[in-house]
């Protein structure tokens, strides 16, 4: 079954940030859209002119976009999600060009599973901490990102 961009984004938002509240889910949707619309670096090349599917399914980016992790079945994946109206609302919101202000330029997020966010992520110096929303830390690109 081939899902629409809206369906994929709603499922990804639910899977990656379903317990993070509205702003947490909007922040994750914003990251996907920021990557899709990036005009430099790795995500510019991956999206090939703005293809959200290529961003969502880029290997190693979203654990929820794969049904196997480290050779084992990943039950926490987009194929097992049943989005609600809230998730579709957030997908529609993001697909309409909205970006949550706190993560306007951010390209990455991660859950550090501890109270403090690392100052940089990814750990190659391409992202600098911008903000934390609930359990996720969000990172804006440094100048080094353009060369990825």
Secondary structure, 3 states (H helix, E strand, C coil): CCCCHHHHHHHHHHHHHCCCHHHHHHHHHHHHHHHHCCCCHHHHHHHCCCCHHHHHCCCCCCHHHCCEECCEECCCCHHHCCCCHHHHHHHHHHHCCCCCHHHCCEEEEEECCCCCCCCECCCCCCEEEEEEECCEEEEEECHHHHHC
